[in-house]
Amino acid sequence: MTEQLDEKLARLYEVLQGYESMALGFSGGVDSTFLAAACARAIPHAAVLMHLINPFAGTPEVQAVRELTEHNEPTSSDKTVMGLPLIEIPFDPFDEDKIVRNAPDRCYQCKRAGFSRIVEAAQARGISVVFDGSNADDSYDDRPGMRALRELGVLSPLMETGWHKAEEREMLRRWGVPIWNMPAGACLATRIATGEALSAEKLDAVRACEDYLHGCGLKQVRARLSGDTVRIEAAPDDLDRLATMATTDEDAGGRELRMDARKEPDDGVCIPPSIVHELQRLSRRTVNPVARTYRYGGSSPVGMP
C-alpha cells in the first residue's frame, strides 16, 4: 500500500509540475485539501487557492477552511493555507434564478456559475489553468457538475492520476493534516427536494438541524427538507448511535421517562423524542421521528417521500 501510494504521488507531482501556474478551487473538503497539500509540496510557488464564500457551504467545510487558514502577520489581511495564497471570492447563488428554482439541473447551474467566477479570477491574475478536486471515485458518476467543469476547461489532476478518497485520507493522515477523517460533505442545497425553490430560511433550517446533530455526536448526517417536513438520514454508525441513545423526557404529569431509541424493521431508527423536539424547534417544521440510512443524492422531487 505504501509503495503504491508513493508511486501514485510521484505521478501526481509530475502532472502538477507540468504547469507554470495554476489556481485550485478550494472548498475545505478532503479532495481539494489533499490536492492543495500536494501542490504545496510539488509546486509551492506556482499554485494559488481560490475559495468561494457562499451560503451553500456546510458548517464542517466552513470550519475546515477556517482551521487551515493562516494569517501571515497578525495585522495582515493576506491569508494562506499550507503556505499557498488563499483568495476568497464572494459568490451568492441566490442571485442566480437558474439555481434558486432548484430544477433537476441545479447542480450543473451552480457548479458552472461558481467555477466561472474562479476561472475569471484566475485569468485576471494571468493564470490560465484551473484545477478542481474531483477524483477517480467521481469518474463513475454521471454528475452534472462534472459536465460544467469540462465545459469551462477545468482540469481534475486527481482523477487523471487515479486517486481515490480513501487514499487521499491516508496521505493527509500521514502528513498530519487534521481534516483527514472529516466525513464527506455536500452543499446544503442538496438537502432541499428537487423542484422546491431554494431560500436562505430553508438552508438555515437545514444547517441548524445538522449542526445540532453533529453536536449530539453524529458524524455524517443529512437533514432533508421537503415542504413542511424534515427527514433525517445518517450513516450506519450514526444510526447505531441513535439506536442506543437514551433520552429523559417528562410526560404531561411531570413523571420522568427514560426511553431508548428503537430500531424499525426497515433500516430505520426511532429518534429520541427530545431530539425530535429540538429539531422541530430549530427547523420550525414537522420532523419525521424515524431516521433512515444516508443515501447519496437523496433529495427527492417534491411530493416524493
N, C-alpha and C positions, 0 to 999 in steps of 0.2 A: 504493500500500500504506500509506504513512504517513498520508495523508489519511483513508483508510478506517478505520484503527485509531484515529485521533484522534476521528472521529465516533462510533465504537463505544464508545470510552472515555467520551465525553461522555454517551452514553446510559446507560452503566453507572453513572456518577456520579449521574445524575438519578434512577435507580431507588434507589440506596443512600440518597440524601438524602431519600427519601420516608419513612424510618423514624426515629423519635425515638431508638431504641436497638436494638441487635441483638447477638447472640452468634454467632460463626463457629466451627464445628467445624474445628479446625486440625490437620492431620496433618504438615505439613512438606513435602508434595509440591508439585509445580508449581502445581496448580489452587488449592489453598487458600492457598498463599503469594501467588499473584497476586491473589486476592480480598482477602487481608489487606493487601497493598500498596495496592490500590485504596481500601479502607476507610480506611487511614491517610492518604490524600490527600483523600478526599471527606468522611469523617465521623470525624475523628480523636478527637472527644470522645464519640462515640456507640457505638463498636464495642469489643467485648471478644472476645478469642480464648480458646477452650476446647479444651484438648488432652488426649486420653485417654492415660494412661500404661498401656500394656498389652503383654504379651509377644508379641503377634502382629505388631508393627511390625518392618519390616526395618531393618537397620543403616543404610542410606543415609538413610532418613527420620528415624531417631533422631538421626543426626549432623547432619542439616539443621536440625532444631529446635534442637539444642544450639548450632550455629553462629549461628543467627539470634537466639537469646535474649540479651537484655541484662539486666544487673542494675543497678537504678537507683543503688545505692550498694554499695560493697564489702561492707558488713555487712548489707545488706538482703536479705530473702527475696523481695521483690517482683520479679517478672520482667516484661519487656515484649519484644515483637517489633515492630520498626519503629515504636516509640513506643506501641503498643497493649498494654493489660494482657493478660498471659498467665495463665490459670487452668488449673492441672493437675488432672485428675480421675482418680483411680485406677480402673482397670477390669480385672478379671481374668476373661476369657472362660471359663477353666477352672472357674469356679463355676457356669456355665450348662450343664446337661446337654444342652439342645437344640443347643448349639453344639458341645460335646465329641464327641457321637456322629457329627458330620460327615455328616449326611444331605444330600440334594440341596438342602434349604432352609437350609443352614448360613449362607450369606452373608446371607440375609434375617434370620435369627435374630440374628446377630452385629451387623449394622447397626442393627437395632431396639433391641437391648439397649444398645449403646454410645451411640447418639444419645438414647435415653430418659434416660440419665444427664446428657447435655448439656442436654437440654430441662429436666430437673428443676433442674439447677444454675442455668440461666438464669432460670427462674421464681422461684427462691429469691432472686434479686437484682433481681426486678421487671422482668426482660426477657422480653417475650412473643414476640419474633421470633428465630428461629434460622436461620442460613444454612449451606449446605454448598457445597463447591467443584465439584459436578457441572457439566459444561459441555455445549456443543452436540454434541460428539462422543458423549457418553453418551446423547443422546436417541434414537439409532438402535439402542441395545442394550436388550434385554428383561432388564435387570438386576434380580434380586430385591431388591438393596439399595435401588434406586430406589423400589420399592413401599413398603418400610419407611419411607423418608424422607417419602413423601407421606402415609402413614397418621399420622405424627407431626406433620404440618404444617410440616415443614422446607422452607424455600424455597431455590431454586437460581438466584440472580441471573445467574450466568454463562450458564446455559442459557437463561434468559429473554431475555438480550440477545445471544445468538448467538455467544459466544466459543468458539474452538477452541484446542486446546493449543498449536499452532504459533504462534498469535497471542499467547497468554499468554507463551510463551517469549521472543518478540521484545520485548514490553513489559518483562519482567523484565530482559532484557539491557540495554535502553535505560535502565532505572532503576538499573542496577548491582547488582541482587540476585544474589548468587553462585550460586544454585541453578538459574539459568535453563536450563541444559543438562543437568540431572540426568535420567537415564533414568526412564521411567515405572515405578512400583513397584506392588506389591500385597501384601496381608497374607500372612504366611508360611503361614497355614492353607490357602491356595490351592495349596500345593505337595504336600499330602497327598491321596492318592487318595480320591475321594468314597466314603463308606461305611466308611472305616477310621478308627477313633476317634482323636481328637487327643490328644497328650500333650506335656508340656514337653520330654521327651527327644527326640521326633521333631522338634519345631520347633528345638531346639538343634542337632540334626544338620544340618538344612536351613540354618540361619543360618551354621554353621561352614563348610559347603561353599561357600556363596555368598560369604561374606567372603573365603575363600581365593582363589576365582576372581577376585574383584574385585582382590585383591592381585596377581594374575598379569597384570593389565592389561585384563581383560574388563569391559565396561561394563554390559551387560544380559544377565543370566543367570538361569536358574531351575534349582534342584536339586529335581526331582520325586521324591517318595518313595512307593513302593508296596510294602508288606510289607518284605522284607529287601533290596530293590533301590532304588538311586538312579539316575535317568537325568538327564542334563544337557541343557538347552536353552539356546540362545544366539541373539542377534541375528545377522543375516548378517555384519556386520562383525566380530563376535567369532568367528564360525566361521572366517572368513578368517584371523583372527589365530591361531587354534588350528592351522589347516592349515599355516601357515608356521613355527610354533613348533618349535624343536628342543630336544631334551632329552638329557641324558647319563645313561645308566644303567650299571650294572655287571651282567654276567651271572654265572652261577654260578662261572665260572672267574676272575672278577675282571677280565676284559677290558672296557675302556670301549667303549660303543657309542653312536654318535650316530644318531638316527633322527628324521626329520621326520614330523609328523602327516600322514596321508594322507587325502585326501577319498574318501568312499564314493560309489558310484554314485547313491544316493538321498539327496541333500542332507545327508548325514551327514558328520561329520569325526571321524577317529580321535583320541582324546585321548592326548597323550603319556603313556607308562607311568608316569613319575614323578608326574605329576599325578593319574592314576587311583589310584596307591598312596596318595597323601596324602589324597585324597577318601575312600578306604576307611578310612583310619586315623581321620579326623575323624568320619565318619558311623557307623563300626562296621557297615557294610553292604557288600554287593556293589555295585560301580559299573559300569554299562553303559559299555564303553570307547568307544562312539560317541556323540558329541554331535549333536543334531538342531536344526533351526531352531525358534526360540521360537514357540510357539503361544499366543495369548491364550486363557485358560480351559483350560489343558492338563492339569488334574488329572482323569485318567480314573477311572472307577469301579474298585473293587478287582477284580483279575483281568484288567483290560484292559492292553495294552502301553503 
